[in-house]
């Protein structure tokens, strides 16, 4: 695998290819945090077997470092500890896409506010994990959940925030920073920051939401 490729961007790329397939089965792809805490990744109508005979490698190293897999004719479900989002997505991509998918360059992830002055930029899985773990104590996530759902219409994102306040003009300047796009929508529903986009704009949508959630932009406020 090209280790410079972003795993979550590769996941969005695979979903886009699946939707474009002539024999694409109906169903959805759901990635979400769990209260215990941890992560869950579920695919409806999964392939009968892994590409190139790929199999999963479940493990349990500790109460917070683990991965389990359940496969039925209707669903493929992976669940993991809070530290294992990247490993979970990697094993999923290996199973559904094989070496061919993992060798392809993933769509580039834009970086703006995140990483100012930092020698290394983390990928989206690591950034989501860092945000999630910062709001839990390894026993309970305290309501700060994170969800990505893909279906025929595209992707939706939901992240629970601290307040019920709507998005301000400054918030929208951060979320809609150049290059501006009308293909990604942002809004608040109670405490939840929500977004939606077409399949092709998945990585861009996730990156913009994370930039707002990480709050690095407050050090470099938009004008």
ZAMIVEX-750889 format. One line per 5 residues: for each residue x, y, z of C-alpha. Coordinates in steps of 0.05 Angstrom, whole numbers. Example, Ala and Ser with C-alpha at 12.3 -4.5 7.8 and 13.67 -1.06 7.14 Angstrom:
2
246 -90 156 | 273 -21 143 .
This chain:
223
0 0 0 | 21 71 -13 | 29 93 59 | 22 166 39 | -50 151 19 .
-104 173 68 | -144 112 91 | -210 149 99 | -202 182 31 | -189 112 3 .
-254 89 36 | -292 145 2 | -259 128 -64 | -278 55 -58 | -351 74 -42 .
-354 119 -103 | -329 62 -147 | -379 14 -116 | -437 61 -132 | -413 68 -204 .
-412 -7 -214 | -464 -36 -261 | -482 -91 -211 | -476 -49 -149 | -520 -79 -94 .
-567 -35 -54 | -548 -16 16 | -507 32 57 | -440 41 91 | -440 66 162 .
-379 87 204 | -395 112 274 | -368 118 344 | -394 75 400 | -410 93 472 .
-366 41 505 | -323 75 472 | -300 50 404 | -316 47 330 | -363 9 285 .
-361 0 210 | -420 -35 175 | -430 -51 102 | -497 -75 74 | -495 -130 22 .
-421 -147 29 | -381 -190 -20 | -385 -264 -8 | -310 -268 4 | -250 -222 8 .
-214 -199 -54 | -155 -246 -70 | -176 -289 -11 | -163 -234 40 | -186 -251 110 .
-194 -209 172 | -146 -210 231 | -186 -197 295 | -147 -185 359 | -153 -163 431 .
-90 -133 461 | -126 -96 517 | -195 -68 536 | -182 -8 492 | -141 -40 436 .
-182 -92 399 | -219 -111 335 | -277 -159 322 | -312 -179 258 | -380 -207 242 .
-400 -229 172 | -470 -250 149 | -503 -253 81 | -534 -184 95 | -480 -146 133 .
-406 -141 145 | -393 -108 212 | -326 -90 244 | -322 -62 314 | -260 -38 349 .
-232 -2 409 | -223 74 409 | -150 67 387 | -163 23 326 | -201 64 275 .
-142 64 225 | -131 -12 233 | -205 -25 224 | -211 16 160 | -147 -15 132 .
-171 -86 143 | -239 -68 113 | -206 -39 50 | -160 -99 44 | -221 -145 45 .
-266 -107 -3 | -213 -78 -50 | -150 -120 -44 | -81 -99 -67 | -108 -64 -129 .
-148 -14 -89 | -94 -3 -36 | -43 11 -91 | -85 66 -122 | -71 138 -101 .
-128 162 -57 | -159 230 -71 | -116 284 -39 | -140 310 28 | -137 386 33 .
-103 416 94 | -115 488 114 | -118 508 187 | -97 440 214 | -23 430 222 .
3 502 222 | 75 498 245 | 73 422 251 | 125 379 216 | 75 324 199 .
2 324 179 | -40 267 207 | -89 230 163 | -164 235 173 | -172 171 214 .
-120 194 264 | -150 263 268 | -220 236 279 | -193 188 333 | -156 245 368 .
-219 288 369 | -262 231 394 | -213 207 448 | -204 279 473 | -279 278 490 .
-281 211 527 | -245 180 586 | -241 110 556 | -303 90 594 | -356 134 561 .
-357 182 503 | -400 233 540 | -445 246 480 | -390 269 432 | -407 220 377 .
-382 219 305 | -420 187 246 | -407 180 171 | -462 148 129 | -457 133 55 .
-514 112 9 | -538 123 -62 | -547 197 -51 | -476 210 -25 | -449 221 46 .
-475 252 110 | -433 270 170 | -456 283 241 | -412 305 300 | -438 323 369 .
-412 390 395 | -413 427 461 | -469 477 448 | -537 483 416 | -518 548 382 .
-526 552 307 | -468 565 259 | -444 636 261 | -417 677 203 | -346 662 226 .
-362 587 231 | -387 588 159 | -325 625 136 | -283 569 164 | -327 513 136 .
-335 547 69 | -264 573 62 | -235 577 -8 | -241 542 -54 | -315 553 -41 .
-362 498 -62 | -437 492 -66 | -431 416 -67 | -422 410 9 | -476 432 58 .
-464 450 131 | -515 462 186 | -529 452 260 | -586 409 287 | -586 420 362 .
-516 401 386 | -500 363 322 | -457 393 267 | -482 362 203 | -458 360 131 .
-477 326 66 | -442 318 -1 | -439 277 -65 | -395 215 -65 | -337 251 -100 .
-332 305 -46 | -325 258 14 | -253 274 33 | -264 348 25 | -326 347 69 .
-292 307 125 | -230 352 123 | -271 416 128 | -312 391 187 | -250 367 224 .
-216 435 215 | -276 467 249 | -280 414 304 | -205 416 320 | -211 492 329 .
-140 505 304 | -172 560 262 | -183 601 325 | -108 615 324 | -114 641 253 .
-185 669 250 | -214 684 181 | -222 757 162 .
